[in-house]
Amino acid sequence: MHKPSKIKLLKAPPQLSDVDLSLSFEGEKLAYEKALKALQKHILAIQQAYYHQKRRAIIVFEGWDAAGKGGAIRRLTEKLDPRGFNVYPISAPTPEEQGRHYLYRFQSRLPVPGSLCIFDRSYYGRVLVERVEGFASKPQWQRAYQEINEFERLLMDDDVRIIKIFIHIDQAEQLKRFSERLHNPVKRWKLTEEDIRNHLRWDDYESAIDDMLIHTSTVKSPWHIIAGKKKWYARLAVLQLVAEQLAEGVDTSPPPVDKKIIEAAERHLGIKHKN
């Protein structure tokens, strides 16, 4: 009988204070766009390999409000085949979801074979916003660390790859971006009263995030913190990380052509296949 794998926490989990927020992309816009295009093309090839090999992956995005999660996700998915991925923006649970286990709405959104699932915020809200805002009691969010680790373990035992990304900025940068949103009619809708309230509780969220990193950074599913102060750097760093994590141990070369398709094309369409 197959035995479940053991959950092993990292001995030295990452912490927000470890991140160098001064990291930036050293290049002009043309160089950035060239690097971005190359990474997008590479990730498309990886996505195709996942499709043909019926593999599954979950990419979890967490981060401060206005840290750049949405921008990173847009660049990540821009060139992908839309049939092979789903992006789920997670907000407050619906009336139907309330009263059920908090993992319910994530279990119902797991990736099907050959696809990628991207969570823009995730089940980690249990130990972040629900903890800080008092939506979950202390016993509830404290036991959630083990529940989440077990949830990810059973997924990984079922050959689902999980990549967890936290985009980090400092409080001053968040305030600057809030100001930009408020004064930009196109982006003004992004700034909410909840964002403002969360900014005022920065220290509480910082403690909750560091605790999350300590208790849920496992050997098989570690957290990756991306410095988000410089947007070009952050976007390229996210795409590079996703490409490396998805491709590890995976044959990403194109599959061979089906001989039946070659024969049918030659017989009915007159197309000669070139080796």
N, C-alpha and C positions, 0 to 999 in steps of 0.2 A: 504494500500500500504506500502511495506517495505521501511523504511527510512534508508538512508546511515548512518553509524556510524560516530561520530564526531572524528576529529583528535585532539588529546591532546598531546602536547609536554611534555617531562619530565621536571619537575621543576629544577632538578639538573642533567643535562646530563653529561655523562662521558667526560673527557678530557685526552689527552695523558699524561699530567703531573701527573695524578692521579695514573698511573700504576707503580707498583713496578717491575722493570725489573730484580731484583735479584732473583725472585721466581724460584725455581728449584725442580726437582723430587729428593727426598731424598731416594735413593736406588740404588742397583747395576743393571746391565743390565738385569739379569734374572728376577728381580722383575718388572722392567719396561715392559719387554716383556709379563710377566704374566698379568699385569694390562691392557696392550694394548689388549691382546687377549680376556680378559673378556669383555672389553668395545665393541670390535668389534662383539662379539657374541650377546651382548645385543642389539646393534643397528641393527643387522640382524633380530632379533625377532621383533623389532619395524618396520622395513621395511616390513616384512611379514604382520604385522597387518595393515599397510597402504595399502598394496596391497589388502587384503581381504575386507577391509572396504572402498575401493575406495577413500582414502584420498590423499591429495596433499600437498607438501611442497616445499619451495624454500629456499636454503641455500646460502647466499651471502658471499663471501670471498673477503675482501679488506685488504690491508696492504702495507708496504714498499716493494720496490724491495729487493729480497733475504731474506724476513722476514720468509719464510717457508710455504707459502700458499700451494704450490704444494706438499710438504712433508706431510702436514696435510691432504690434500684431498686424497692422496694415501692411508694413513692409515685409513681414514674414509671409503673409498670405497673398500678396499682390499678384504673384506669377504662378501660384499653385492652381491645379485643376480643382475647380469648385465642387466637383462631385466627390472629392476625396478628403474633405475636411469639414468640420463644423466649429464655429466660434460661438461660445455661450457667454454673453455678458451677464454676470450674476449680481442681482440686487436683492432687495428684501423679498422673502418668500411670499408667494401668493396665498390667498385664503385657503386654497386647496392643499397647499404644501404645509401650512402651519398646522401644528398638532401632530405631524408625522415626524419620524426621526430625521434629523437635519441632513443626513446623508442620502435621503430618499431621492431628492431632486437631482443629485449627481449620479446615483446609480441608474436612473432612467435616461441619462445622457452619455453613457459610456460608448466608446467607439466600436463600430462594427468592423469585422475583418477587412483589412485593406484601407483603413482610414485613420485620420488624425483627429483628435478632439482637443480644442483649445478653450481653457477656462479663463475668462477675463474677470478675475476674482474667483474665489472657489470655496470649497468646504473649510478652508482655513479661517473663514470668517467667524467660525465658532470660537476660536481662541484669539481673535483680533477684535473686530467691531462688537461682536456679541458679548465678549468679555468686558471690554472697556465701557460700553454703553449700558451694561447690566441686563441685556436681553437673555443672557444665560447665567444661571447661578454659579457660584464658585465651584461646587462639586461637579456641575455639568461641564464647564470648560476645562476643569482640571483632568477629568477622565477622558476628555476629547482627544488629548494627545495620544493616548494608547489606542483609542478607537480609530483615529486617522491612520496611525502607523499600521494597524491591523488591516484596515481598508486597502491601503496601498500595497501591503504585503500580499493579500489575496489576489489583487490585480496583477502584480508582478509574477506571482506563481502561475498565473494564467497567461503568461507571456505578453503582458501589456507593458510597454516601456513608459516610464514616467519621468518627466523633466520639470523641475520646479525652479522658477525664476522670481527673484524679488528685485525690483528696480528701486534704487535708493537715491534720494536727494536730501539736502538739509532744509531746515525750517525757513531760512532766508530765501532759498531758491523757490520753495513752494509759495511763499508770500509774493514773490516777484511774478510767478506764473499766474497766480490768482488775480493779481492786478492787471496783467495782460489780458486775461479772459474777460474781466469786468469791462475793460475799455475797448474790446473788440466785439462789434455787433454779431459777427459770425460765430464767435466762440463763447459769447456771454451765457448761453444756455447751459454750458458745462459747469458753471460755478453755482453751487447749491448752498443752502443754509447748513446742510450736513457737513459740507466741506469746511465751512467756516468754523463750525463747532469742533470738528475733528482737529483743525489746526490749533485751536486753543488748548486741546488736550494732548499735545505733541508728546510730552514726557510719558504719559500713560500708555500711549500707543507704542512708543519706543521700547518701553519695558515689555509690553506684550509681544512685540515682534522678536526681541532678543530671546524671550522665553520660548517662543515658537521655534526659532532656529535651534535652540538647545535641545528641545524635546522631540523634534521631528526631522532632524537631519540624520538620516540613517545611512549606513554604508551603501546600500543599494539604491537609495533615493535621497541623495543629499540636496540641500538648498544651494543655489548659485545666486550670489548677490552681484548685481550689475550697477556700476556707478552711472547714475542717470542725469547728472548735472549738465553734461555736454551731449546734446541729442544725437549728433552724428556718431559719436563714439558708442553711445548706448545702443543704438539700433544695429550697428555692425557687430557689436559684442554679443547681442542677443542672437542674431542670425548665425554667427560663427559657433556659438555654444550649441544652439539647436541642431545645426548641421553635424557637429562632432558627436553629440549625444545620440542622435537618431541613426547615424551611420555606423556607430561602433558595433563591430561584429556582424554587419549586414553586407551582403553582396549587392552593390548598387549598379553593377553593369547591366545593360539592357538585356532582356530575356531573348533567347533564340526565336527566330520566326517559325511559326507552326508550318510544318511541311504540307499539311492539307490546304492551308491558305495559299501557299506558293503554287501548288498544283492547280487549285481552282482559278487563281489569277491568270496563270499561263493558259489554261484550257478555255476559259470563258471570256477573258479580257485581253488576251494576247500580251500580257505583261511578263517579260522575262526577268527572273530574279537574278541579281548580281551578287555573287559571294564576296 
